[in-house]
Amino acid sequence: MEEISKLHLPDAFLDFLQENGLDPSIYAAVDSTPRYIRLKAGSEAQLEEIEAEIKCRMERLVWLQGFFSLPPDFKIANSNAYKQGKIYGIDAASGAAVSALDVSVGDHVLDLCAAPGAKLCMILDILGDSGSVTGVDVASHRLAACRTLLQKYALGNRCRLFVADGTSFSLVPRRLDSDSGSCISALEDKADTFKEWTSRRPWKERKRAAKARESAATGLIANSKHPELIYYGRHSGVIGLSKSELYQSVCNGEVSNSGYDKVLVDAECTHDGSVRHIQKFENWGWTTLQRRVLDAERTDSLTSLQLKLLTNGFGLLKVRGSLVYSTCSLTVAQNEDVVNQFLKENTSAELEEIDAAKDWPCRSGRIPKTLRFDPSTSKTSGLFVAKFTKLAI
């Protein structure tokens, strides 16, 4: 307990941990938990050069391809390797959540809570010059950060980004090799089609986007007809479409064939598993922690949101596709309880074994086939991971 006291955790937070069966000692591991980076695909040959530039040896993770550990206090932001897009800052547990998806060449992937974008970039690196990724986030400024990452790492060719509510987003991927099979038919004005994306958008389009953001800010987002498309790559399936083609809907029954192959739902949570995040409250003030983490009303609203995100993401998944649900909370309410409720309400959902996890430094969750990472067990940030498959019923 001597180490724990150094963090000055308030009694209310210690009570919160006890109520959720969490050991406070995990918050003493912050000074010994490594920093993690991921090497950009194609940069392996420059490993020695990168190490020389950052003046630090990168320890390869044997259990997660492309990942390396650095000393806990190491900063990469000012290094040329980071500025030039050769390395990413991403926790190994987050990388494991992406790895659990088992993305294959040609997959169409939905990242339903995409910001700030590290997982999105990893998915795109795995896909290479195939498939597509649709990134969705409700916060426009955070999704703009995703767009910046895509441009920095030159990964946006097969990606499209929508500012939208993940609980109601309903667009399926554009499969360029086949008819999307829409349930609606309409005459399209082919003269008004999407051209190659540019950051210099026409004045009318900027005005429409500003109006949509204003409506969202005043609680009128329900009146906005479509999600706001803030980026699309040359091979994302958007160029050449009219707006009505892009936003066409499909029947629920048709999603089984035209939905996404893989869906990632890294849901909004209390972030209590992110030890470095909790540590920041020493500067922000523990009253902020009370509001963001400990408040019962907020927790109840979050678990409701998490279930809705999981349900909607699963609804957009094709039959035999896979969905990964993750949070950086360690509480049962935001993890196993959400999973149990979801399984009760969705008879076509089945928990799936994560094959790669047999070599991972994690422990089982309270439900078989679910996983938990934490600083003590994994030497990573805290993360819960569950993988589902959609059955044909």
Backbone hydrogen bonds, N-H to C=O, Kabsch-Sander energy under -0.5 kcal/mol:
donor,donor_aa,acceptor,acceptor_aa,energy
5,S,1,M,-2.1
6,K,2,E,-0.8
6,K,3,E,-0.7
7,L,4,I,-1.8
8,H,5,S,-1.3
9,L,4,I,-0.6
13,F,10,P,-0.5
14,L,10,P,-2.1
15,D,11,D,-2.5
16,F,12,A,-1.8
17,L,13,F,-2.4
18,Q,14,L,-2.2
19,E,15,D,-2.6
20,N,16,F,-1.3
21,G,18,Q,-1.5
22,L,17,L,-3.1
26,I,23,D,-1.8
27,Y,24,P,-1.8
28,A,25,S,-1.7
29,A,26,I,-1.0
31,D,28,A,-0.5
32,S,29,A,-1.6
33,T,29,A,-1.1
35,R,70,L,-1.8
37,I,68,F,-2.4
38,R,88,Y,-2.0
39,L,66,G,-2.7
40,K,86,K,-2.8
43,S,40,K,-2.3
46,Q,43,S,-1.6
47,L,44,E,-1.7
50,I,46,Q,-2.7
51,E,47,L,-2.6
52,A,48,E,-2.3
53,E,49,E,-2.0
54,I,50,I,-2.6
55,K,51,E,-1.1
56,C,51,E,-1.5
59,E,57,R,-0.6
59,E,69,S,-2.1
60,R,58,M,-0.7
61,L,67,F,-2.7
62,V,60,R,-0.6
64,L,61,L,-0.7
67,F,64,L,-1.7
68,F,37,I,-2.5
69,S,59,E,-2.7
70,L,35,R,-2.8
74,F,71,P,-2.0
79,S,76,I,-1.9
83,K,79,S,-2.3
84,Q,80,N,-2.8
85,G,82,Y,-1.6
86,K,81,A,-3.0
87,I,81,A,-1.0
88,Y,38,R,-2.5
90,I,36,Y,-1.1
90,I,88,Y,-0.7
95,G,91,D,-1.9
96,A,92,A,-2.0
97,A,93,A,-1.6
98,V,94,S,-1.5
99,S,95,G,-2.6
100,A,96,A,-2.3
101,L,97,A,-0.7
101,L,98,V,-1.1
102,D,98,V,-0.5
102,D,99,S,-1.4
107,D,104,S,-2.2
109,V,107,D,-0.6
109,V,132,S,-2.7
110,L,262,K,-2.2
111,D,109,V,-0.5
111,D,134,T,-2.8
112,L,110,L,-0.7
112,L,264,L,-2.3
114,A,111,D,-0.6
114,A,136,V,-2.7
117,G,114,A,-1.0
121,C,117,G,-2.3
122,M,118,A,-1.7
123,I,119,K,-2.4
124,L,120,L,-2.1
125,D,121,C,-2.4
126,I,122,M,-2.0
127,L,123,I,-2.2
128,G,124,L,-2.0
130,S,128,G,-1.0
132,S,107,D,-1.7
133,V,158,R,-2.3
134,T,109,V,-2.7
135,G,133,V,-0.6
135,G,160,R,-2.8
136,V,111,D,-2.5
137,D,162,F,-1.7
140,S,138,V,-0.7
143,L,139,A,-2.2
144,A,140,S,-2.0
145,A,141,H,-1.0
146,C,142,R,-1.2
147,R,143,L,-2.1
148,T,144,A,-2.0
149,L,145,A,-2.0
150,L,146,C,-2.6
151,Q,147,R,-2.1
152,K,148,T,-2.5
153,Y,149,L,-2.7
154,A,151,Q,-0.6
155,L,150,L,-2.5
156,G,150,L,-0.6
158,R,155,L,-0.6
159,C,156,G,-1.7
160,R,133,V,-1.9
161,L,231,Y,-2.5
162,F,135,G,-2.8
163,V,228,E,-3.0
164,A,137,D,-1.6
164,A,162,F,-0.8
166,G,164,A,-0.6
168,S,165,D,-1.8
169,F,165,D,-1.5
175,R,173,P,-0.9
176,L,174,R,-1.0
178,S,175,R,-1.7
183,C,249,S,-0.8
184,I,249,S,-0.6
190,K,188,E,-1.2
192,D,189,D,-1.6
193,T,191,A,-1.0
194,F,241,L,-2.8
201,R,199,S,-1.3
206,R,202,P,-2.2
207,K,203,W,-2.3
208,R,204,K,-2.1
209,A,205,E,-2.3
210,A,206,R,-2.4
211,K,207,K,-2.1
212,A,208,R,-2.2
213,R,209,A,-2.3
214,E,210,A,-2.1
215,S,211,K,-2.2
216,A,212,A,-2.2
217,A,213,R,-2.4
218,T,214,E,-1.3
219,G,216,A,-1.6
220,L,215,S,-3.5
223,N,220,L,-2.0
224,S,221,I,-1.5
228,E,163,V,-1.9
229,L,227,P,-0.7
230,I,161,L,-2.1
230,I,228,E,-0.7
231,Y,161,L,-1.0
233,G,159,C,-2.3
235,H,157,N,-2.5
236,S,233,G,-1.5
240,G,194,F,-2.6
241,L,238,V,-2.2
243,K,192,D,-0.7
246,L,242,S,-2.3
247,Y,243,K,-2.2
248,Q,245,E,-1.0
254,E,251,C,-1.1
255,V,251,C,-0.9
255,V,252,N,-0.8
256,S,253,G,-0.5
257,N,254,E,-1.4
258,S,254,E,-2.4
259,G,255,V,-2.3
260,Y,316,L,-2.8
261,D,108,H,-1.9
262,K,108,H,-1.5
263,V,322,S,-2.0
264,L,110,L,-3.0
265,V,263,V,-0.5
265,V,324,V,-3.1
266,D,264,L,-0.5
267,A,265,V,-1.3
267,A,326,S,-1.5
273,G,328,C,-2.3
274,S,271,H,-1.3
275,V,273,G,-1.2
278,I,274,S,-2.2
279,Q,275,V,-2.2
280,K,276,R,-1.1
281,F,278,I,-1.5
282,E,279,Q,-1.6
283,N,280,K,-1.5
284,W,280,K,-2.3
285,G,281,F,-2.5
288,T,285,G,-1.1
289,L,285,G,-1.0
290,Q,286,W,-1.9
291,R,287,T,-1.6
292,R,288,T,-2.6
293,V,289,L,-2.9
294,L,289,L,-1.5
295,D,290,Q,-1.3
299,T,295,D,-2.1
300,D,296,A,-2.5
301,S,297,E,-2.3
302,L,298,R,-2.4
303,T,299,T,-2.4
304,S,300,D,-1.7
305,L,301,S,-2.2
306,Q,302,L,-3.2
307,L,303,T,-2.0
308,K,304,S,-2.0
309,L,305,L,-2.7
310,L,306,Q,-2.5
311,T,307,L,-2.5
312,N,308,K,-2.6
313,G,309,L,-2.7
314,F,310,L,-2.3
315,G,311,T,-1.8
316,L,312,N,-1.1
316,L,313,G,-0.6
317,L,314,F,-1.4
318,K,260,Y,-2.6
319,V,256,S,-1.3
320,R,390,K,-2.9
321,G,318,K,-2.1
322,S,261,D,-1.9
323,L,388,F,-2.5
324,V,263,V,-2.4
325,Y,323,L,-0.5
325,Y,386,A,-3.0
326,S,265,V,-2.4
327,T,384,F,-1.2
335,N,332,V,-1.1
337,D,332,V,-2.6
339,V,335,N,-2.6
340,N,336,E,-2.9
341,Q,337,D,-2.2
342,F,338,V,-2.5
343,L,339,V,-2.5
344,K,340,N,-1.8
345,E,341,Q,-1.6
346,N,342,F,-1.1
349,A,346,N,-1.6
350,E,389,T,-1.7
352,E,387,K,-3.4
355,D,353,E,-1.0
357,A,354,I,-1.4
358,K,355,D,-1.2
359,D,356,A,-1.6
360,W,357,A,-1.6
362,C,360,W,-1.8
363,R,372,R,-2.3
365,G,370,T,-2.4
370,T,367,I,-2.0
371,L,385,V,-2.7
372,R,363,R,-2.7
373,F,383,L,-3.2
378,S,374,D,-3.2
379,K,374,D,-0.8
379,K,375,P,-1.0
380,T,374,D,-0.6
382,G,273,G,-2.7
383,L,373,F,-1.9
384,F,327,T,-2.6
385,V,371,L,-2.3
386,A,325,Y,-2.4
388,F,323,L,-3.3
389,T,350,E,-2.4
390,K,321,G,-1.6
391,L,348,S,-3.3
391,L,389,T,-0.6
393,I,391,L,-0.6
